[in-house]
Amino acid sequence: KEGKYNLEDMYKMIDEYAKESGMIKINKETYHCKGDKYDLGCMTLFIYKYLIDSEWFTKNAKEWIWISEKEGNSDLISASKAEGEGIWE
């Protein structure tokens, strides 16, 4: 939300959450797992422990995609809303 959250602070928090979850930063808006047996846990921490209940994130995210070559891409915003998870507008 304009005037309520500082965008640079938000990106810093996302970077910190990604680091704590064991994610690799690809660019300003893309994070990947390491490609090992801990990938699912890594993504679960990043999404469900840190981001999904962070109002500053969910109320500002315009697009949130889970990229999967095997299963196809998923819209995490729509999926989260359907499951009643997160704080959304």
PDB file with one MODEL, atoms N, CA, C and O in Angstrom:
MODEL        1
ATOM      1  N   LYS A   1       0.844  -1.185   0.000  1.00  0.00           N
ATOM      2  CA  LYS A   1       0.000   0.000   0.000  1.00  0.00           C
ATOM      3  C   LYS A   1       0.881   1.237   0.000  1.00  0.00           C
ATOM      4  O   LYS A   1       1.835   1.343   0.771  1.00  0.00           O
ATOM      5  N   GLU A   2       0.546   2.157  -0.870  1.00  0.00           N
ATOM      6  CA  GLU A   2       1.332   3.385  -0.955  1.00  0.00           C
ATOM      7  C   GLU A   2       1.234   4.175   0.340  1.00  0.00           C
ATOM      8  O   GLU A   2       0.153   4.357   0.899  1.00  0.00           O
ATOM      9  N   GLY A   3       2.376   4.635   0.797  1.00  0.00           N
ATOM     10  CA  GLY A   3       2.417   5.432   2.009  1.00  0.00           C
ATOM     11  C   GLY A   3       2.398   4.628   3.298  1.00  0.00           C
ATOM     12  O   GLY A   3       2.695   5.169   4.364  1.00  0.00           O
ATOM     13  N   LYS A   4       2.057   3.349   3.224  1.00  0.00           N
ATOM     14  CA  LYS A   4       1.987   2.525   4.430  1.00  0.00           C
ATOM     15  C   LYS A   4       3.247   1.678   4.614  1.00  0.00           C
ATOM     16  O   LYS A   4       3.728   1.504   5.733  1.00  0.00           O
ATOM     17  N   TYR A   5       3.771   1.159   3.516  1.00  0.00           N
ATOM     18  CA  TYR A   5       4.946   0.289   3.576  1.00  0.00           C
ATOM     19  C   TYR A   5       6.054   0.850   2.696  1.00  0.00           C
ATOM     20  O   TYR A   5       5.786   1.439   1.649  1.00  0.00           O
ATOM     21  N   ASN A   6       7.293   0.665   3.122  1.00  0.00           N
ATOM     22  CA  ASN A   6       8.446   1.081   2.343  1.00  0.00           C
ATOM     23  C   ASN A   6       8.871  -0.085   1.456  1.00  0.00           C
ATOM     24  O   ASN A   6       9.208  -1.157   1.959  1.00  0.00           O
ATOM     25  N   LEU A   7       8.856   0.118   0.149  1.00  0.00           N
ATOM     26  CA  LEU A   7       9.139  -0.952  -0.797  1.00  0.00           C
ATOM     27  C   LEU A   7      10.528  -1.558  -0.599  1.00  0.00           C
ATOM     28  O   LEU A   7      10.680  -2.779  -0.639  1.00  0.00           O
ATOM     29  N   GLU A   8      11.520  -0.735  -0.389  1.00  0.00           N
ATOM     30  CA  GLU A   8      12.875  -1.262  -0.190  1.00  0.00           C
ATOM     31  C   GLU A   8      12.969  -2.097   1.084  1.00  0.00           C
ATOM     32  O   GLU A   8      13.662  -3.114   1.107  1.00  0.00           O
ATOM     33  N   ASP A   9      12.281  -1.677   2.142  1.00  0.00           N
ATOM     34  CA  ASP A   9      12.253  -2.474   3.376  1.00  0.00           C
ATOM     35  C   ASP A   9      11.569  -3.815   3.140  1.00  0.00           C
ATOM     36  O   ASP A   9      11.981  -4.834   3.694  1.00  0.00           O
ATOM     37  N   MET A  10      10.524  -3.810   2.317  1.00  0.00           N
ATOM     38  CA  MET A  10       9.823  -5.056   1.999  1.00  0.00           C
ATOM     39  C   MET A  10      10.752  -6.017   1.260  1.00  0.00           C
ATOM     40  O   MET A  10      10.812  -7.202   1.589  1.00  0.00           O
ATOM     41  N   TYR A  11      11.472  -5.510   0.267  1.00  0.00           N
ATOM     42  CA  TYR A  11      12.412  -6.360  -0.464  1.00  0.00           C
ATOM     43  C   TYR A  11      13.505  -6.894   0.464  1.00  0.00           C
ATOM     44  O   TYR A  11      13.920  -8.043   0.320  1.00  0.00           O
ATOM     45  N   LYS A  12      13.970  -6.093   1.397  1.00  0.00           N
ATOM     46  CA  LYS A  12      14.980  -6.544   2.360  1.00  0.00           C
ATOM     47  C   LYS A  12      14.438  -7.676   3.231  1.00  0.00           C
ATOM     48  O   LYS A  12      15.149  -8.643   3.505  1.00  0.00           O
ATOM     49  N   MET A  13      13.188  -7.558   3.664  1.00  0.00           N
ATOM     50  CA  MET A  13      12.580  -8.620   4.480  1.00  0.00           C
ATOM     51  C   MET A  13      12.415  -9.901   3.669  1.00  0.00           C
ATOM     52  O   MET A  13      12.683 -10.994   4.167  1.00  0.00           O
ATOM     53  N   ILE A  14      11.975  -9.767   2.427  1.00  0.00           N
ATOM     54  CA  ILE A  14      11.834 -10.950   1.570  1.00  0.00           C
ATOM     55  C   ILE A  14      13.193 -11.619   1.395  1.00  0.00           C
ATOM     56  O   ILE A  14      13.297 -12.843   1.474  1.00  0.00           O
ATOM     57  N   ASP A  15      14.231 -10.825   1.159  1.00  0.00           N
ATOM     58  CA  ASP A  15      15.585 -11.377   1.036  1.00  0.00           C
ATOM     59  C   ASP A  15      16.003 -12.105   2.312  1.00  0.00           C
ATOM     60  O   ASP A  15      16.594 -13.183   2.247  1.00  0.00           O
ATOM     61  N   GLU A  16      15.701 -11.522   3.462  1.00  0.00           N
ATOM     62  CA  GLU A  16      16.049 -12.141   4.742  1.00  0.00           C
ATOM     63  C   GLU A  16      15.286 -13.454   4.934  1.00  0.00           C
ATOM     64  O   GLU A  16      15.866 -14.458   5.349  1.00  0.00           O
ATOM     65  N   TYR A  17      13.995 -13.443   4.635  1.00  0.00           N
ATOM     66  CA  TYR A  17      13.199 -14.669   4.738  1.00  0.00           C
ATOM     67  C   TYR A  17      13.736 -15.744   3.798  1.00  0.00           C
ATOM     68  O   TYR A  17      13.816 -16.916   4.168  1.00  0.00           O
ATOM     69  N   ALA A  18      14.101 -15.347   2.590  1.00  0.00           N
ATOM     70  CA  ALA A  18      14.649 -16.302   1.624  1.00  0.00           C
ATOM     71  C   ALA A  18      15.946 -16.909   2.157  1.00  0.00           C
ATOM     72  O   ALA A  18      16.156 -18.118   2.065  1.00  0.00           O
ATOM     73  N   LYS A  19      16.796 -16.077   2.703  1.00  0.00           N
ATOM     74  CA  LYS A  19      18.068 -16.555   3.261  1.00  0.00           C
ATOM     75  C   LYS A  19      17.825 -17.524   4.412  1.00  0.00           C
ATOM     76  O   LYS A  19      18.445 -18.586   4.473  1.00  0.00           O
ATOM     77  N   GLU A  20      16.921 -17.163   5.328  1.00  0.00           N
ATOM     78  CA  GLU A  20      16.608 -18.026   6.469  1.00  0.00           C
ATOM     79  C   GLU A  20      15.993 -19.353   6.023  1.00  0.00           C
ATOM     80  O   GLU A  20      16.117 -20.362   6.717  1.00  0.00           O
ATOM     81  N   SER A  21      15.335 -19.349   4.874  1.00  0.00           N
ATOM     82  CA  SER A  21      14.691 -20.557   4.356  1.00  0.00           C
ATOM     83  C   SER A  21      15.624 -21.394   3.499  1.00  0.00           C
ATOM     84  O   SER A  21      15.265 -22.503   3.105  1.00  0.00           O
ATOM     85  N   GLY A  22      16.812 -20.889   3.203  1.00  0.00           N
ATOM     86  CA  GLY A  22      17.759 -21.624   2.372  1.00  0.00           C
ATOM     87  C   GLY A  22      17.550 -21.424   0.886  1.00  0.00           C
ATOM     88  O   GLY A  22      17.987 -22.249   0.084  1.00  0.00           O
ATOM     89  N   MET A  23      16.885 -20.338   0.504  1.00  0.00           N
ATOM     90  CA  MET A  23      16.613 -20.055  -0.905  1.00  0.00           C
ATOM     91  C   MET A  23      17.812 -19.356  -1.545  1.00  0.00           C
ATOM     92  O   MET A  23      18.649 -18.772  -0.857  1.00  0.00           O
ATOM     93  N   ILE A  24      17.877 -19.427  -2.865  1.00  0.00           N
ATOM     94  CA  ILE A  24      18.896 -18.745  -3.650  1.00  0.00           C
ATOM     95  C   ILE A  24      18.213 -17.612  -4.401  1.00  0.00           C
ATOM     96  O   ILE A  24      17.215 -17.830  -5.087  1.00  0.00           O
ATOM     97  N   LYS A  25      18.748 -16.403  -4.273  1.00  0.00           N
ATOM     98  CA  LYS A  25      18.170 -15.254  -4.968  1.00  0.00           C
ATOM     99  C   LYS A  25      18.678 -15.239  -6.406  1.00  0.00           C
ATOM    100  O   LYS A  25      19.884 -15.211  -6.649  1.00  0.00           O
ATOM    101  N   ILE A  26      17.741 -15.257  -7.356  1.00  0.00           N
ATOM    102  CA  ILE A  26      18.086 -15.221  -8.772  1.00  0.00           C
ATOM    103  C   ILE A  26      18.123 -13.777  -9.259  1.00  0.00           C
ATOM    104  O   ILE A  26      19.068 -13.360  -9.929  1.00  0.00           O
ATOM    105  N   ASN A  27      17.092 -13.027  -8.918  1.00  0.00           N
ATOM    106  CA  ASN A  27      17.036 -11.598  -9.206  1.00  0.00           C
ATOM    107  C   ASN A  27      16.122 -10.955  -8.168  1.00  0.00           C
ATOM    108  O   ASN A  27      15.725 -11.609  -7.204  1.00  0.00           O
ATOM    109  N   LYS A  28      15.789  -9.700  -8.354  1.00  0.00           N
ATOM    110  CA  LYS A  28      15.027  -8.961  -7.347  1.00  0.00           C
ATOM    111  C   LYS A  28      13.699  -9.624  -6.988  1.00  0.00           C
ATOM    112  O   LYS A  28      13.205  -9.453  -5.873  1.00  0.00           O
ATOM    113  N   GLU A  29      13.118 -10.377  -7.916  1.00  0.00           N
ATOM    114  CA  GLU A  29      11.787 -10.945  -7.697  1.00  0.00           C
ATOM    115  C   GLU A  29      11.719 -12.459  -7.826  1.00  0.00           C
ATOM    116  O   GLU A  29      10.626 -13.025  -7.801  1.00  0.00           O
ATOM    117  N   THR A  30      12.859 -13.131  -7.965  1.00  0.00           N
ATOM    118  CA  THR A  30      12.856 -14.573  -8.189  1.00  0.00           C
ATOM    119  C   THR A  30      13.820 -15.268  -7.235  1.00  0.00           C
ATOM    120  O   THR A  30      14.978 -14.873  -7.099  1.00  0.00           O
ATOM    121  N   TYR A  31      13.319 -16.314  -6.575  1.00  0.00           N
ATOM    122  CA  TYR A  31      14.116 -17.114  -5.647  1.00  0.00           C
ATOM    123  C   TYR A  31      13.940 -18.581  -6.016  1.00  0.00           C
ATOM    124  O   TYR A  31      12.838 -19.011  -6.359  1.00  0.00           O
ATOM    125  N   HIS A  32      15.017 -19.345  -5.947  1.00  0.00           N
ATOM    126  CA  HIS A  32      14.971 -20.772  -6.242  1.00  0.00           C
ATOM    127  C   HIS A  32      15.486 -21.551  -5.040  1.00  0.00           C
ATOM    128  O   HIS A  32      16.193 -21.023  -4.182  1.00  0.00           O
ATOM    129  N   CYS A  33      15.110 -22.821  -5.007  1.00  0.00           N
ATOM    130  CA  CYS A  33      15.694 -23.735  -4.030  1.00  0.00           C
ATOM    131  C   CYS A  33      17.037 -24.215  -4.567  1.00  0.00           C
ATOM    132  O   CYS A  33      17.393 -23.930  -5.711  1.00  0.00           O
ATOM    133  N   LYS A  34      17.768 -24.933  -3.753  1.00  0.00           N
ATOM    134  CA  LYS A  34      19.116 -25.374  -4.119  1.00  0.00           C
ATOM    135  C   LYS A  34      19.131 -26.597  -5.028  1.00  0.00           C
ATOM    136  O   LYS A  34      20.170 -26.927  -5.599  1.00  0.00           O
ATOM    137  N   GLY A  35      18.005 -27.265  -5.167  1.00  0.00           N
ATOM    138  CA  GLY A  35      17.966 -28.449  -6.013  1.00  0.00           C
ATOM    139  C   GLY A  35      18.391 -29.705  -5.277  1.00  0.00           C
ATOM    140  O   GLY A  35      18.959 -30.618  -5.877  1.00  0.00           O
ATOM    141  N   ASP A  36      18.119 -29.758  -3.981  1.00  0.00           N
ATOM    142  CA  ASP A  36      18.477 -30.942  -3.209  1.00  0.00           C
ATOM    143  C   ASP A  36      17.241 -31.519  -2.511  1.00  0.00           C
ATOM    144  O   ASP A  36      16.117 -31.089  -2.769  1.00  0.00           O
ATOM    145  N   LYS A  37      17.459 -32.480  -1.640  1.00  0.00           N
ATOM    146  CA  LYS A  37      16.345 -33.165  -0.985  1.00  0.00           C
ATOM    147  C   LYS A  37      15.573 -32.271  -0.021  1.00  0.00           C
ATOM    148  O   LYS A  37      14.503 -32.659   0.449  1.00  0.00           O
ATOM    149  N   TYR A  38      16.087 -31.097   0.280  1.00  0.00           N
ATOM    150  CA  TYR A  38      15.423 -30.188   1.213  1.00  0.00           C
ATOM    151  C   TYR A  38      14.561 -29.125   0.526  1.00  0.00           C
ATOM    152  O   TYR A  38      14.032 -28.236   1.192  1.00  0.00           O
ATOM    153  N   ASP A  39      14.417 -29.208  -0.784  1.00  0.00           N
ATOM    154  CA  ASP A  39      13.699 -28.169  -1.533  1.00  0.00           C
ATOM    155  C   ASP A  39      12.271 -27.934  -1.050  1.00  0.00           C
ATOM    156  O   ASP A  39      11.865 -26.786  -0.871  1.00  0.00           O
ATOM    157  N   LEU A  40      11.521 -28.979  -0.841  1.00  0.00           N
ATOM    158  CA  LEU A  40      10.126 -28.806  -0.425  1.00  0.00           C
ATOM    159  C   LEU A  40      10.049 -28.112   0.935  1.00  0.00           C
ATOM    160  O   LEU A  40       9.223 -27.219   1.127  1.00  0.00           O
ATOM    161  N   GLY A  41      10.885 -28.506   1.859  1.00  0.00           N
ATOM    162  CA  GLY A  41      10.917 -27.853   3.164  1.00  0.00           C
ATOM    163  C   GLY A  41      11.338 -26.402   3.060  1.00  0.00           C
ATOM    164  O   GLY A  41      10.802 -25.534   3.750  1.00  0.00           O
ATOM    165  N   CYS A  42      12.290 -26.150   2.204  1.00  0.00           N
ATOM    166  CA  CYS A  42      12.781 -24.794   1.962  1.00  0.00           C
ATOM    167  C   CYS A  42      11.641 -23.902   1.458  1.00  0.00           C
ATOM    168  O   CYS A  42      11.436 -22.806   1.980  1.00  0.00           O
ATOM    169  N   MET A  43      10.910 -24.364   0.459  1.00  0.00           N
ATOM    170  CA  MET A  43       9.786 -23.597  -0.093  1.00  0.00           C
ATOM    171  C   MET A  43       8.671 -23.447   0.930  1.00  0.00           C
ATOM    172  O   MET A  43       8.053 -22.387   1.027  1.00  0.00           O
ATOM    173  N   THR A  44       8.414 -24.495   1.688  1.00  0.00           N
ATOM    174  CA  THR A  44       7.358 -24.439   2.702  1.00  0.00           C
ATOM    175  C   THR A  44       7.670 -23.376   3.748  1.00  0.00           C
ATOM    176  O   THR A  44       6.791 -22.598   4.120  1.00  0.00           O
ATOM    177  N   LEU A  45       8.898 -23.335   4.219  1.00  0.00           N
ATOM    178  CA  LEU A  45       9.289 -22.295   5.178  1.00  0.00           C
ATOM    179  C   LEU A  45       9.087 -20.905   4.582  1.00  0.00           C
ATOM    180  O   LEU A  45       8.475 -20.036   5.203  1.00  0.00           O
ATOM    181  N   PHE A  46       9.599 -20.708   3.394  1.00  0.00           N
ATOM    182  CA  PHE A  46       9.545 -19.405   2.742  1.00  0.00           C
ATOM    183  C   PHE A  46       8.104 -18.930   2.549  1.00  0.00           C
ATOM    184  O   PHE A  46       7.776 -17.780   2.841  1.00  0.00           O
ATOM    185  N   ILE A  47       7.262 -19.812   2.063  1.00  0.00           N
ATOM    186  CA  ILE A  47       5.878 -19.428   1.759  1.00  0.00           C
ATOM    187  C   ILE A  47       5.004 -19.428   3.003  1.00  0.00           C
ATOM    188  O   ILE A  47       4.378 -18.417   3.320  1.00  0.00           O
ATOM    189  N   TYR A  48       4.956 -20.555   3.713  1.00  0.00           N
ATOM    190  CA  TYR A  48       3.954 -20.720   4.768  1.00  0.00           C
ATOM    191  C   TYR A  48       4.392 -20.248   6.152  1.00  0.00           C
ATOM    192  O   TYR A  48       3.541 -19.944   6.987  1.00  0.00           O
ATOM    193  N   LYS A  49       5.675 -20.181   6.413  1.00  0.00           N
ATOM    194  CA  LYS A  49       6.113 -19.647   7.710  1.00  0.00           C
ATOM    195  C   LYS A  49       6.283 -18.134   7.645  1.00  0.00           C
ATOM    196  O   LYS A  49       5.926 -17.419   8.582  1.00  0.00           O
ATOM    197  N   TYR A  50       6.825 -17.659   6.544  1.00  0.00           N
ATOM    198  CA  TYR A  50       7.178 -16.245   6.477  1.00  0.00           C
ATOM    199  C   TYR A  50       6.210 -15.374   5.678  1.00  0.00           C
ATOM    200  O   TYR A  50       5.708 -14.386   6.213  1.00  0.00           O
ATOM    201  N   LEU A  51       5.937 -15.700   4.438  1.00  0.00           N
ATOM    202  CA  LEU A  51       5.235 -14.755   3.566  1.00  0.00           C
ATOM    203  C   LEU A  51       3.715 -14.758   3.659  1.00  0.00           C
ATOM    204  O   LEU A  51       3.108 -13.687   3.646  1.00  0.00           O
ATOM    205  N   ILE A  52       3.092 -15.901   3.752  1.00  0.00           N
ATOM    206  CA  ILE A  52       1.633 -15.990   3.639  1.00  0.00           C
ATOM    207  C   ILE A  52       0.891 -15.192   4.709  1.00  0.00           C
ATOM    208  O   ILE A  52      -0.197 -14.681   4.443  1.00  0.00           O
ATOM    209  N   ASP A  53       1.444 -15.078   5.889  1.00  0.00           N
ATOM    210  CA  ASP A  53       0.775 -14.338   6.964  1.00  0.00           C
ATOM    211  C   ASP A  53       1.362 -12.950   7.201  1.00  0.00           C
ATOM    212  O   ASP A  53       1.043 -12.296   8.194  1.00  0.00           O
ATOM    213  N   SER A  54       2.216 -12.506   6.290  1.00  0.00           N
ATOM    214  CA  SER A  54       2.789 -11.160   6.384  1.00  0.00           C
ATOM    215  C   SER A  54       1.909 -10.203   5.592  1.00  0.00           C
ATOM    216  O   SER A  54       1.969 -10.156   4.363  1.00  0.00           O
ATOM    217  N   GLU A  55       1.098  -9.446   6.306  1.00  0.00           N
ATOM    218  CA  GLU A  55       0.153  -8.532   5.651  1.00  0.00           C
ATOM    219  C   GLU A  55       0.855  -7.580   4.686  1.00  0.00           C
ATOM    220  O   GLU A  55       0.335  -7.298   3.607  1.00  0.00           O
ATOM    221  N   TRP A  56       2.018  -7.090   5.061  1.00  0.00           N
ATOM    222  CA  TRP A  56       2.756  -6.174   4.188  1.00  0.00           C
ATOM    223  C   TRP A  56       3.084  -6.838   2.858  1.00  0.00           C
ATOM    224  O   TRP A  56       3.194  -6.157   1.839  1.00  0.00           O
ATOM    225  N   PHE A  57       3.242  -8.169   2.855  1.00  0.00           N
ATOM    226  CA  PHE A  57       3.520  -8.888   1.607  1.00  0.00           C
ATOM    227  C   PHE A  57       2.234  -9.175   0.836  1.00  0.00           C
ATOM    228  O   PHE A  57       2.111  -8.818  -0.336  1.00  0.00           O
ATOM    229  N   THR A  58       1.284  -9.821   1.500  1.00  0.00           N
ATOM    230  CA  THR A  58       0.086 -10.260   0.779  1.00  0.00           C
ATOM    231  C   THR A  58      -0.754  -9.105   0.249  1.00  0.00           C
ATOM    232  O   THR A  58      -1.363  -9.221  -0.814  1.00  0.00           O
ATOM    233  N   LYS A  59      -0.793  -8.015   0.963  1.00  0.00           N
ATOM    234  CA  LYS A  59      -1.602  -6.885   0.500  1.00  0.00           C
ATOM    235  C   LYS A  59      -0.911  -6.067  -0.587  1.00  0.00           C
ATOM    236  O   LYS A  59      -1.506  -5.148  -1.150  1.00  0.00           O
ATOM    237  N   ASN A  60       0.337  -6.399  -0.877  1.00  0.00           N
ATOM    238  CA  ASN A  60       1.074  -5.692  -1.920  1.00  0.00           C
ATOM    239  C   ASN A  60       1.460  -6.578  -3.100  1.00  0.00           C
ATOM    240  O   ASN A  60       1.846  -6.066  -4.151  1.00  0.00           O
ATOM    241  N   ALA A  61       1.362  -7.896  -2.944  1.00  0.00           N
ATOM    242  CA  ALA A  61       1.732  -8.804  -4.034  1.00  0.00           C
ATOM    243  C   ALA A  61       0.693  -8.723  -5.150  1.00  0.00           C
ATOM    244  O   ALA A  61      -0.505  -8.877  -4.915  1.00  0.00           O
ATOM    245  N   LYS A  62       1.171  -8.481  -6.357  1.00  0.00           N
ATOM    246  CA  LYS A  62       0.278  -8.440  -7.513  1.00  0.00           C
ATOM    247  C   LYS A  62       0.270  -9.790  -8.227  1.00  0.00           C
ATOM    248  O   LYS A  62      -0.715 -10.169  -8.860  1.00  0.00           O
ATOM    249  N   GLU A  63       1.387 -10.506  -8.110  1.00  0.00           N
ATOM    250  CA  GLU A  63       1.529 -11.809  -8.748  1.00  0.00           C
ATOM    251  C   GLU A  63       2.470 -12.639  -7.889  1.00  0.00           C
ATOM    252  O   GLU A  63       3.486 -12.139  -7.407  1.00  0.00           O
ATOM    253  N   TRP A  64       2.127 -13.918  -7.697  1.00  0.00           N
ATOM    254  CA  TRP A  64       2.947 -14.821  -6.889  1.00  0.00           C
ATOM    255  C   TRP A  64       2.821 -16.200  -7.507  1.00  0.00           C
ATOM    256  O   TRP A  64       1.800 -16.870  -7.348  1.00  0.00           O
ATOM    257  N   ILE A  65       3.850 -16.619  -8.205  1.00  0.00           N
ATOM    258  CA  ILE A  65       3.795 -17.845  -8.996  1.00  0.00           C
ATOM    259  C   ILE A  65       4.784 -18.880  -8.463  1.00  0.00           C
ATOM    260  O   ILE A  65       5.954 -18.585  -8.221  1.00  0.00           O
ATOM    261  N   TRP A  66       4.276 -20.104  -8.287  1.00  0.00           N
ATOM    262  CA  TRP A  66       5.122 -21.260  -7.968  1.00  0.00           C
ATOM    263  C   TRP A  66       5.485 -21.851  -9.323  1.00  0.00           C
ATOM    264  O   TRP A  66       4.610 -22.318 -10.052  1.00  0.00           O
ATOM    265  N   ILE A  67       6.777 -21.835  -9.664  1.00  0.00           N
ATOM    266  CA  ILE A  67       7.230 -22.311 -10.968  1.00  0.00           C
ATOM    267  C   ILE A  67       7.687 -23.753 -10.834  1.00  0.00           C
ATOM    268  O   ILE A  67       8.574 -24.067 -10.041  1.00  0.00           O
ATOM    269  N   SER A  68       7.063 -24.634 -11.628  1.00  0.00           N
ATOM    270  CA  SER A  68       7.412 -26.051 -11.584  1.00  0.00           C
ATOM    271  C   SER A  68       7.429 -26.618 -12.996  1.00  0.00           C
ATOM    272  O   SER A  68       6.421 -26.579 -13.701  1.00  0.00           O
ATOM    273  N   GLU A  69       8.574 -27.143 -13.401  1.00  0.00           N
ATOM    274  CA  GLU A  69       8.673 -27.770 -14.716  1.00  0.00           C
ATOM    275  C   GLU A  69       7.860 -29.061 -14.763  1.00  0.00           C
ATOM    276  O   GLU A  69       7.299 -29.399 -15.805  1.00  0.00           O
ATOM    277  N   LYS A  70       7.791 -29.783 -13.654  1.00  0.00           N
ATOM    278  CA  LYS A  70       7.085 -31.062 -13.610  1.00  0.00           C
ATOM    279  C   LYS A  70       5.569 -30.907 -13.553  1.00  0.00           C
ATOM    280  O   LYS A  70       4.844 -31.588 -14.279  1.00  0.00           O
ATOM    281  N   GLU A  71       5.092 -30.012 -12.690  1.00  0.00           N
ATOM    282  CA  GLU A  71       3.656 -29.894 -12.435  1.00  0.00           C
ATOM    283  C   GLU A  71       3.007 -28.690 -13.104  1.00  0.00           C
ATOM    284  O   GLU A  71       1.786 -28.541 -13.057  1.00  0.00           O
ATOM    285  N   GLY A  72       3.793 -27.848 -13.713  1.00  0.00           N
ATOM    286  CA  GLY A  72       3.264 -26.618 -14.291  1.00  0.00           C
ATOM    287  C   GLY A  72       3.211 -25.526 -13.232  1.00  0.00           C
ATOM    288  O   GLY A  72       3.247 -25.805 -12.034  1.00  0.00           O
ATOM    289  N   ASN A  73       3.127 -24.306 -13.676  1.00  0.00           N
ATOM    290  CA  ASN A  73       3.128 -23.171 -12.757  1.00  0.00           C
ATOM    291  C   ASN A  73       1.791 -23.039 -12.038  1.00  0.00           C
ATOM    292  O   ASN A  73       0.743 -23.374 -12.591  1.00  0.00           O
ATOM    293  N   SER A  74       1.836 -22.547 -10.803  1.00  0.00           N
ATOM    294  CA  SER A  74       0.627 -22.366  -9.991  1.00  0.00           C
ATOM    295  C   SER A  74       0.554 -20.934  -9.490  1.00  0.00           C
ATOM    296  O   SER A  74       1.569 -20.338  -9.129  1.00  0.00           O
ATOM    297  N   ASP A  75      -0.642 -20.391  -9.472  1.00  0.00           N
ATOM    298  CA  ASP A  75      -0.892 -19.056  -8.940  1.00  0.00           C
ATOM    299  C   ASP A  75      -1.088 -19.189  -7.432  1.00  0.00           C
ATOM    300  O   ASP A  75      -2.135 -19.653  -6.981  1.00  0.00           O
ATOM    301  N   LEU A  76      -0.091 -18.787  -6.656  1.00  0.00           N
ATOM    302  CA  LEU A  76      -0.162 -18.945  -5.202  1.00  0.00           C
ATOM    303  C   LEU A  76      -1.177 -18.011  -4.556  1.00  0.00           C
ATOM    304  O   LEU A  76      -1.712 -18.329  -3.493  1.00  0.00           O
ATOM    305  N   ILE A  77      -1.452 -16.875  -5.170  1.00  0.00           N
ATOM    306  CA  ILE A  77      -2.461 -15.970  -4.611  1.00  0.00           C
ATOM    307  C   ILE A  77      -3.830 -16.627  -4.685  1.00  0.00           C
ATOM    308  O   ILE A  77      -4.547 -16.684  -3.686  1.00  0.00           O
ATOM    309  N   SER A  78      -4.198 -17.122  -5.862  1.00  0.00           N
ATOM    310  CA  SER A  78      -5.502 -17.777  -6.018  1.00  0.00           C
ATOM    311  C   SER A  78      -5.615 -19.012  -5.139  1.00  0.00           C
ATOM    312  O   SER A  78      -6.646 -19.236  -4.504  1.00  0.00           O
ATOM    313  N   ALA A  79      -4.555 -19.816  -5.101  1.00  0.00           N
ATOM    314  CA  ALA A  79      -4.574 -21.037  -4.292  1.00  0.00           C
ATOM    315  C   ALA A  79      -4.707 -20.707  -2.808  1.00  0.00           C
ATOM    316  O   ALA A  79      -5.456 -21.371  -2.091  1.00  0.00           O
ATOM    317  N   SER A  80      -3.992 -19.695  -2.347  1.00  0.00           N
ATOM    318  CA  SER A  80      -4.054 -19.305  -0.933  1.00  0.00           C
ATOM    319  C   SER A  80      -5.424 -18.774  -0.559  1.00  0.00           C
ATOM    320  O   SER A  80      -5.957 -19.099   0.502  1.00  0.00           O
ATOM    321  N   LYS A  81      -5.994 -17.956  -1.431  1.00  0.00           N
ATOM    322  CA  LYS A  81      -7.340 -17.427  -1.175  1.00  0.00           C
ATOM    323  C   LYS A  81      -8.357 -18.560  -1.112  1.00  0.00           C
ATOM    324  O   LYS A  81      -9.239 -18.560  -0.253  1.00  0.00           O
ATOM    325  N   ALA A  82      -8.237 -19.523  -2.021  1.00  0.00           N
ATOM    326  CA  ALA A  82      -9.170 -20.654  -2.056  1.00  0.00           C
ATOM    327  C   ALA A  82      -9.078 -21.496  -0.786  1.00  0.00           C
ATOM    328  O   ALA A  82     -10.077 -22.062  -0.342  1.00  0.00           O
ATOM    329  N   GLU A  83      -7.885 -21.579  -0.202  1.00  0.00           N
ATOM    330  CA  GLU A  83      -7.675 -22.359   1.020  1.00  0.00           C
ATOM    331  C   GLU A  83      -7.920 -21.545   2.286  1.00  0.00           C
ATOM    332  O   GLU A  83      -7.840 -22.075   3.394  1.00  0.00           O
ATOM    333  N   GLY A  84      -8.216 -20.263   2.122  1.00  0.00           N
ATOM    334  CA  GLY A  84      -8.443 -19.402   3.284  1.00  0.00           C
ATOM    335  C   GLY A  84      -7.167 -19.074   4.035  1.00  0.00           C
ATOM    336  O   GLY A  84      -7.204 -18.792   5.233  1.00  0.00           O
ATOM    337  N   GLU A  85      -6.038 -19.108   3.338  1.00  0.00           N
ATOM    338  CA  GLU A  85      -4.746 -18.824   3.957  1.00  0.00           C
ATOM    339  C   GLU A  85      -4.288 -17.422   3.583  1.00  0.00           C
ATOM    340  O   GLU A  85      -4.498 -16.977   2.455  1.00  0.00           O
ATOM    341  N   GLY A  86      -3.672 -16.736   4.513  1.00  0.00           N
ATOM    342  CA  GLY A  86      -3.118 -15.426   4.228  1.00  0.00           C
ATOM    343  C   GLY A  86      -4.095 -14.300   4.477  1.00  0.00           C
ATOM    344  O   GLY A  86      -5.269 -14.517   4.775  1.00  0.00           O
ATOM    345  N   ILE A  87      -3.579 -13.092   4.349  1.00  0.00           N
ATOM    346  CA  ILE A  87      -4.355 -11.876   4.574  1.00  0.00           C
ATOM    347  C   ILE A  87      -4.427 -11.152   3.238  1.00  0.00           C
ATOM    348  O   ILE A  87      -3.438 -10.574   2.788  1.00  0.00           O
ATOM    349  N   TRP A  88      -5.581 -11.181   2.611  1.00  0.00           N
ATOM    350  CA  TRP A  88      -5.725 -10.624   1.261  1.00  0.00           C
ATOM    351  C   TRP A  88      -6.788  -9.537   1.236  1.00  0.00           C
ATOM    352  O   TRP A  88      -7.643  -9.457   2.118  1.00  0.00           O
ATOM    353  N   GLU A  89      -6.716  -8.719   0.224  1.00  0.00           N
ATOM    354  CA  GLU A  89      -7.724  -7.660   0.026  1.00  0.00           C
ATOM    355  C   GLU A  89      -8.966  -8.278  -0.564  1.00  0.00           C
ATOM    356  O   GLU A  89      -9.946  -7.575  -0.815  1.00  0.00           O
TER     357      GLU A  89
ENDMDL
END
